[in-house]
Amino acid sequence: MFVKAIVAALAFALVLATAGSAFAETTITPINSSIGIEKTIVPFSAPKNNKLPWGFVEGKVANPVEGNPVIIQIFKNGDPVHFAQTDVKKDGSYEYKFRVRDVTNGKETKVFDGDYTVKIFKVVYLPVNANAV
């Protein structure tokens, strides 16, 4: 039963960082001639009837610059509510898990409730022809 609950929590579909998603908006801003900041913006919604405790942001950085974490910023109505960073693994993947709902001593606390905007920042190598005119 516990394993099913964990699987259900992970299936909560807060898998936010898929750049190919129809819901994601991705831009790259060059820092110099070889690297840039890739910003992905995705929506996140925590429904009122949510019973699952965790949400997560995961993805893969196509051309990661080693030593640079992924920065995650969550906003509600334009106001910042949660910032985090997570390391990029050798294969370019990353994951950040966060509490959406807490139950302590029978008291429920909704950490996230409603609609949010998530901004994900990754330092990447630019394509070779990115600066070509």
C-alpha positions in Angstrom: 0.0 0.0 0.0 2.8 2.4 0.9 4.5 1.8 -2.5 1.3 2.6 -4.3 1.1 5.9 -2.4 4.6 6.8 -3.4 4.0 5.9 -7.0 0.8 7.9 -7.0 2.6 10.9 -5.5 5.3 10.8 -8.1 2.6 10.4 -10.8 1.1 13.7 -9.6 2.2 15.2 -12.9 4.2 18.1 -11.7 6.8 17.1 -14.3 7.2 20.6 -15.4 10.4 21.0 -17.3 9.8 19.3 -20.6 10.9 21.9 -23.1 9.0 20.0 -25.9 5.7 20.3 -23.9 2.9 22.2 -25.5 2.6 24.0 -22.2 6.2 25.2 -22.0 7.7 28.4 -23.3 11.5 28.3 -23.7 14.0 31.0 -24.6 17.8 31.2 -24.6 19.7 34.4 -23.7 23.4 34.3 -24.7 25.9 35.2 -21.9 28.8 35.2 -24.2 29.7 33.5 -27.6 29.6 30.0 -26.2 27.1 29.8 -23.3 23.7 31.1 -22.5 20.8 30.9 -20.0 17.9 28.7 -21.2 14.7 29.7 -19.5 11.6 27.5 -19.5 8.3 28.8 -18.2 5.5 26.3 -17.4 2.2 26.4 -15.6 1.6 24.4 -12.4 -1.7 23.9 -10.7 -2.3 22.3 -7.2 -6.0 21.4 -7.2 -8.1 22.1 -4.1 -8.9 18.4 -3.6 -5.2 17.4 -3.8 -4.4 14.5 -1.4 -0.8 13.9 -2.6 2.1 15.3 -0.6 4.8 16.0 -3.2 5.3 17.8 -6.4 8.5 17.8 -8.5 10.3 19.5 -11.3 12.4 17.3 -13.5 14.0 17.4 -16.9 17.1 17.0 -18.9 19.5 19.7 -20.0 20.6 19.0 -23.6 23.9 20.9 -23.5 24.7 21.5 -19.8 27.6 23.6 -18.8 29.2 21.6 -16.0 29.1 23.0 -12.5 26.0 25.1 -13.0 22.8 24.1 -11.1 19.3 24.4 -12.4 17.4 27.3 -10.8 13.7 26.8 -10.1 11.4 29.8 -9.3 7.7 29.4 -8.5 5.4 32.4 -8.6 1.7 32.9 -7.8 0.0 35.9 -9.4 3.5 37.3 -10.2 4.7 37.1 -6.6 7.6 34.8 -5.7 6.6 31.9 -3.4 9.4 29.4 -3.7 13.0 29.3 -5.1 15.3 26.4 -5.3 18.3 25.0 -7.1 19.3 21.4 -7.9 22.4 19.9 -9.5 22.5 18.5 -13.0 23.6 14.8 -13.1 26.3 13.5 -15.5 23.6 12.5 -18.0 22.1 16.0 -18.0 19.0 15.1 -16.0 17.8 16.9 -12.9 15.0 16.6 -10.4 13.7 18.8 -7.5 11.0 17.5 -5.2 9.0 19.8 -3.0 6.2 19.6 -0.5 2.7 20.5 -1.8 0.6 19.3 1.1 1.6 18.4 4.7 -0.3 16.5 7.4 1.2 16.7 10.9 -0.6 15.5 13.9 -3.8 15.3 11.9 -3.6 19.0 10.8 -3.5 19.6 7.0 -1.4 22.4 5.6 -1.6 23.2 1.9 1.8 24.5 1.0 0.7 25.1 -2.6 -3.0 25.7 -3.6 -4.2 27.0 -6.9 -2.3 28.1 -10.1 1.3 29.0 -10.3 4.0 29.9 -12.9 7.3 28.0 -12.7 10.5 29.4 -14.3 13.4 27.0 -14.8 16.8 28.4 -15.6 19.7 26.2 -17.1 23.2 27.2 -18.2 23.7 25.7 -21.6 26.3 25.7 -24.4 24.9 27.6 -27.4 24.6 25.8 -30.8 27.7 26.5 -33.0 25.7 28.7 -35.4 23.7 30.6 -32.7 25.6 33.8 -33.3 25.8 33.5 -37.0 24.0 36.3 -39.0 
